[in-house]
Amino acid sequence: MSLKKSKHAQDGVLPPKKSVEVGQHLRQRRLDLKLTLVELSEKCGVSFATISKIETGKVSGGFQTIYKIARGLGLLVTDILEPELNREEKVVLQRYSDINPHLTSLYDYYPQATRVQGRLNSGIMIVYTRKVPERIDWSNHEGEEVITVLSGSIRLHLDGSEPMDMETGDSACFSSGTPHAYVCTSSDPARIIFVSTRPSQSGSF
């Protein structure tokens, strides 16, 4: 199965209803972490004015902007942008035709089926970048993560460890709280699948 073709690195605007929900989620997380707008801006590289407007729903913010803010807050961006699902549903079936890819300048995300109150988050990533991302763009979120290279090859960068080259079929498991990033080392963009754990989706999130 080939993934949907899409224009890479677009920063699509979120629908109005979703943008309000995203803003509320980001604001609550920032307050929980006791971060000011200025402090969060310094962590994620997005201006504090833009963060404030997104939090209050005055602007939607594209995926790449939300992606940067989420990283600064230690959140999985797919948790924020996942579709509305029935919380009572025991099995969630994600149809390929319903996948809405999220595009950034480094990776494209194709969210996989996820349960709202479940402990797993999964997605397929297309890795384009051939340069080590700036540290502000490294992932860092709670839980553990397993990645498997589906096609191509990558170099896995983990804070405090030597870079690891991974070929098709290779897998790695690590603490996702450790800042990490991926670099494509194959001639064509690499494709990986990740499964990560996350906090229980109870309460305000």
TILOMAR-870916 format. One record per residue (C-alpha): residue number from 1; x, y, z; chain. Coordinates in nm, 3 decimals, padded with zeros to 5 digits. Layout:
% TILOMAR-870916
+-----+---------+---------+---------+------+
| pos |      c1 |      c2 |      c3 | unit |
+-----+---------+---------+---------+------+
| NUM |       X |       Y |       Z |    A |
...
+-----+---------+---------+---------+------+
***
This chain:
% TILOMAR-870916
+-----+---------+---------+---------+------+
| pos |      c1 |      c2 |      c3 | unit |
+-----+---------+---------+---------+------+
|   1 |  00.000 |  00.000 |  00.000 |    A |
|   2 |  00.144 |  00.335 | -00.101 |    A |
|   3 |  00.080 |  00.642 |  00.107 |    A |
|   4 | -00.121 |  00.930 | -00.026 |    A |
|   5 |  00.075 |  01.177 | -00.230 |    A |
|   6 |  00.073 |  01.526 | -00.088 |    A |
|   7 |  00.261 |  01.851 | -00.121 |    A |
|   8 |  00.538 |  01.833 |  00.134 |    A |
|   9 |  00.584 |  02.090 |  00.412 |    A |
|  10 |  00.254 |  02.271 |  00.373 |    A |
|  11 |  00.123 |  02.435 |  00.689 |    A |
|  12 | -00.247 |  02.367 |  00.649 |    A |
|  13 | -00.493 |  02.570 |  00.855 |    A |
|  14 | -00.700 |  02.383 |  01.111 |    A |
|  15 | -01.082 |  02.392 |  01.096 |    A |
|  16 | -01.231 |  02.657 |  01.334 |    A |
|  17 | -01.377 |  02.407 |  01.584 |    A |
|  18 | -01.058 |  02.205 |  01.599 |    A |
|  19 | -00.841 |  02.518 |  01.633 |    A |
|  20 | -01.033 |  02.622 |  01.946 |    A |
|  21 | -00.992 |  02.275 |  02.100 |    A |
|  22 | -00.621 |  02.273 |  02.017 |    A |
|  23 | -00.572 |  02.617 |  02.171 |    A |
|  24 | -00.746 |  02.513 |  02.493 |    A |
|  25 | -00.536 |  02.196 |  02.511 |    A |
|  26 | -00.210 |  02.385 |  02.462 |    A |
|  27 | -00.301 |  02.651 |  02.718 |    A |
|  28 | -00.394 |  02.394 |  02.983 |    A |
|  29 | -00.070 |  02.204 |  02.928 |    A |
|  30 |  00.134 |  02.527 |  02.953 |    A |
|  31 | -00.038 |  02.621 |  03.278 |    A |
|  32 |  00.014 |  02.270 |  03.417 |    A |
|  33 |  00.386 |  02.309 |  03.346 |    A |
|  34 |  00.382 |  02.658 |  03.502 |    A |
|  35 |  00.532 |  02.814 |  03.190 |    A |
|  36 |  00.476 |  03.173 |  03.086 |    A |
|  37 |  00.409 |  03.256 |  02.722 |    A |
|  38 |  00.760 |  03.399 |  02.695 |    A |
|  39 |  00.919 |  03.086 |  02.843 |    A |
|  40 |  00.727 |  02.861 |  02.606 |    A |
|  41 |  00.822 |  03.083 |  02.314 |    A |
|  42 |  01.189 |  03.040 |  02.401 |    A |
|  43 |  01.148 |  02.661 |  02.418 |    A |
|  44 |  00.960 |  02.615 |  02.090 |    A |
|  45 |  01.071 |  02.903 |  01.866 |    A |
|  46 |  00.719 |  03.038 |  01.807 |    A |
|  47 |  00.651 |  03.399 |  01.907 |    A |
|  48 |  00.462 |  03.447 |  02.234 |    A |
|  49 |  00.207 |  03.663 |  02.049 |    A |
|  50 |  00.128 |  03.378 |  01.808 |    A |
|  51 |  00.105 |  03.127 |  02.094 |    A |
|  52 | -00.138 |  03.357 |  02.277 |    A |
|  53 | -00.358 |  03.395 |  01.968 |    A |
|  54 | -00.366 |  03.017 |  01.913 |    A |
|  55 | -00.450 |  02.952 |  02.279 |    A |
|  56 | -00.743 |  03.192 |  02.265 |    A |
|  57 | -00.864 |  03.074 |  01.924 |    A |
|  58 | -00.799 |  03.409 |  01.754 |    A |
|  59 | -00.589 |  03.234 |  01.489 |    A |
|  60 | -00.592 |  02.871 |  01.382 |    A |
|  61 | -00.222 |  02.806 |  01.345 |    A |
|  62 | -00.099 |  02.560 |  01.084 |    A |
|  63 |  00.019 |  02.212 |  01.162 |    A |
|  64 |  00.387 |  02.302 |  01.157 |    A |
|  65 |  00.331 |  02.581 |  01.410 |    A |
|  66 |  00.125 |  02.352 |  01.636 |    A |
|  67 |  00.395 |  02.087 |  01.593 |    A |
|  68 |  00.662 |  02.323 |  01.730 |    A |
|  69 |  00.450 |  02.435 |  02.025 |    A |
|  70 |  00.361 |  02.075 |  02.111 |    A |
|  71 |  00.729 |  01.980 |  02.114 |    A |
|  72 |  00.800 |  02.270 |  02.349 |    A |
|  73 |  00.532 |  02.134 |  02.582 |    A |
|  74 |  00.647 |  01.772 |  02.560 |    A |
|  75 |  00.326 |  01.668 |  02.385 |    A |
|  76 |  00.257 |  01.429 |  02.099 |    A |
|  77 |  00.114 |  01.645 |  01.824 |    A |
|  78 | -00.099 |  01.354 |  01.703 |    A |
|  79 | -00.271 |  01.350 |  02.043 |    A |
|  80 | -00.376 |  01.710 |  01.991 |    A |
|  81 | -00.492 |  01.677 |  01.633 |    A |
|  82 | -00.647 |  01.328 |  01.641 |    A |
|  83 | -01.009 |  01.316 |  01.516 |    A |
|  84 | -01.305 |  01.322 |  01.753 |    A |
|  85 | -01.386 |  00.962 |  01.848 |    A |
|  86 | -01.652 |  00.788 |  02.050 |    A |
|  87 | -01.504 |  00.748 |  02.399 |    A |
|  88 | -01.713 |  00.434 |  02.453 |    A |
|  89 | -01.587 |  00.262 |  02.140 |    A |
|  90 | -01.384 | -00.051 |  02.222 |    A |
|  91 | -01.230 | -00.090 |  01.877 |    A |
|  92 | -01.125 |  00.201 |  01.657 |    A |
|  93 | -01.091 |  00.125 |  01.287 |    A |
|  94 | -00.888 |  00.376 |  01.087 |    A |
|  95 | -00.970 |  00.359 |  00.717 |    A |
|  96 | -00.684 |  00.445 |  00.486 |    A |
|  97 | -00.913 |  00.675 |  00.287 |    A |
|  98 | -00.986 |  00.875 |  00.606 |    A |
|  99 | -00.626 |  00.945 |  00.703 |    A |
| 100 | -00.545 |  01.316 |  00.711 |    A |
| 101 | -00.166 |  01.347 |  00.682 |    A |
| 102 |  00.009 |  01.620 |  00.882 |    A |
| 103 |  00.301 |  01.777 |  00.700 |    A |
| 104 |  00.612 |  01.948 |  00.835 |    A |
| 105 |  00.944 |  02.054 |  00.685 |    A |
| 106 |  01.114 |  01.752 |  00.846 |    A |
| 107 |  00.860 |  01.469 |  00.843 |    A |
| 108 |  00.512 |  01.383 |  00.721 |    A |
| 109 |  00.283 |  01.215 |  00.975 |    A |
| 110 |  00.011 |  00.964 |  00.886 |    A |
| 111 | -00.182 |  00.898 |  01.211 |    A |
| 112 | -00.293 |  00.540 |  01.270 |    A |
| 113 | -00.592 |  00.413 |  01.467 |    A |
| 114 | -00.592 |  00.527 |  01.829 |    A |
| 115 | -00.834 |  00.498 |  02.121 |    A |
| 116 | -00.916 |  00.823 |  02.299 |    A |
| 117 | -00.860 |  00.676 |  02.643 |    A |
| 118 | -00.594 |  00.428 |  02.532 |    A |
| 119 | -00.227 |  00.425 |  02.625 |    A |
| 120 | -00.084 |  00.391 |  02.274 |    A |
| 121 | -00.016 |  00.640 |  01.999 |    A |
| 122 |  00.087 |  00.521 |  01.654 |    A |
| 123 |  00.168 |  00.668 |  01.316 |    A |
| 124 |  00.367 |  00.629 |  00.999 |    A |
| 125 |  00.631 |  00.893 |  00.932 |    A |
| 126 |  00.796 |  00.985 |  00.605 |    A |
| 127 |  01.142 |  01.118 |  00.687 |    A |
| 128 |  01.270 |  01.374 |  00.437 |    A |
| 129 |  01.538 |  01.571 |  00.615 |    A |
| 130 |  01.898 |  01.479 |  00.543 |    A |
| 131 |  02.039 |  01.718 |  00.800 |    A |
| 132 |  02.024 |  01.682 |  01.176 |    A |
| 133 |  01.735 |  01.905 |  01.288 |    A |
| 134 |  01.806 |  02.193 |  01.521 |    A |
| 135 |  01.767 |  02.089 |  01.883 |    A |
| 136 |  01.445 |  02.287 |  01.916 |    A |
| 137 |  01.290 |  02.043 |  01.665 |    A |
| 138 |  01.389 |  01.722 |  01.845 |    A |
| 139 |  01.100 |  01.520 |  01.988 |    A |
| 140 |  01.059 |  01.492 |  02.364 |    A |
| 141 |  00.743 |  01.353 |  02.525 |    A |
| 142 |  00.643 |  01.122 |  02.807 |    A |
| 143 |  00.651 |  00.744 |  02.772 |    A |
| 144 |  00.836 |  00.483 |  02.567 |    A |
| 145 |  00.863 |  00.450 |  02.192 |    A |
| 146 |  00.928 |  00.173 |  01.942 |    A |
| 147 |  01.015 |  00.252 |  01.581 |    A |
| 148 |  01.056 |  00.017 |  01.285 |    A |
| 149 |  01.197 |  00.117 |  00.947 |    A |
| 150 |  00.950 |  00.011 |  00.678 |    A |
| 151 |  01.151 |  00.130 |  00.379 |    A |
| 152 |  01.472 |  00.319 |  00.315 |    A |
| 153 |  01.720 |  00.390 |  00.594 |    A |
| 154 |  01.757 |  00.645 |  00.873 |    A |
| 155 |  01.997 |  00.765 |  01.138 |    A |
| 156 |  01.841 |  00.778 |  01.483 |    A |
| 157 |  01.973 |  01.056 |  01.705 |    A |
| 158 |  01.918 |  01.021 |  02.080 |    A |
| 159 |  02.041 |  01.278 |  02.329 |    A |
| 160 |  02.343 |  01.141 |  02.513 |    A |
| 161 |  02.402 |  00.850 |  02.271 |    A |
| 162 |  02.595 |  00.797 |  01.950 |    A |
| 163 |  02.378 |  00.818 |  01.633 |    A |
| 164 |  02.247 |  00.478 |  01.521 |    A |
| 165 |  02.209 |  00.379 |  01.155 |    A |
| 166 |  01.895 |  00.176 |  01.084 |    A |
| 167 |  01.806 | -00.013 |  00.769 |    A |
| 168 |  01.475 | -00.152 |  00.643 |    A |
| 169 |  01.336 | -00.395 |  00.899 |    A |
| 170 |  01.545 | -00.264 |  01.189 |    A |
| 171 |  01.367 | -00.151 |  01.506 |    A |
| 172 |  01.460 |  00.041 |  01.819 |    A |
| 173 |  01.294 |  00.096 |  02.158 |    A |
| 174 |  01.381 |  00.390 |  02.382 |    A |
| 175 |  01.245 |  00.635 |  02.637 |    A |
| 176 |  01.060 |  00.901 |  02.441 |    A |
| 177 |  01.141 |  01.145 |  02.719 |    A |
| 178 |  01.493 |  01.147 |  02.576 |    A |
| 179 |  01.516 |  01.413 |  02.302 |    A |
| 180 |  01.535 |  01.234 |  01.967 |    A |
| 181 |  01.533 |  01.301 |  01.593 |    A |
| 182 |  01.548 |  01.113 |  01.264 |    A |
| 183 |  01.755 |  01.178 |  00.953 |    A |
| 184 |  01.702 |  01.009 |  00.617 |    A |
| 185 |  02.013 |  00.831 |  00.485 |    A |
| 186 |  01.861 |  00.657 |  00.182 |    A |
| 187 |  01.825 |  00.793 | -00.171 |    A |
| 188 |  01.447 |  00.810 | -00.136 |    A |
| 189 |  01.258 |  00.940 |  00.169 |    A |
| 190 |  01.250 |  00.679 |  00.445 |    A |
| 191 |  00.928 |  00.542 |  00.591 |    A |
| 192 |  00.902 |  00.438 |  00.955 |    A |
| 193 |  00.621 |  00.336 |  01.187 |    A |
| 194 |  00.623 |  00.438 |  01.552 |    A |
| 195 |  00.422 |  00.323 |  01.851 |    A |
| 196 |  00.455 |  00.522 |  02.171 |    A |
| 197 |  00.292 |  00.514 |  02.512 |    A |
| 198 |  00.120 |  00.817 |  02.656 |    A |
| 199 | -00.049 |  00.924 |  02.978 |    A |
| 200 | -00.409 |  00.814 |  03.029 |    A |
| 201 | -00.649 |  01.033 |  02.836 |    A |
| 202 | -00.868 |  01.106 |  03.136 |    A |
| 203 | -00.935 |  01.447 |  03.284 |    A |
| 204 | -00.919 |  01.763 |  03.077 |    A |
| 205 | -00.713 |  01.604 |  02.799 |    A |
+-----+---------+---------+---------+------+
***
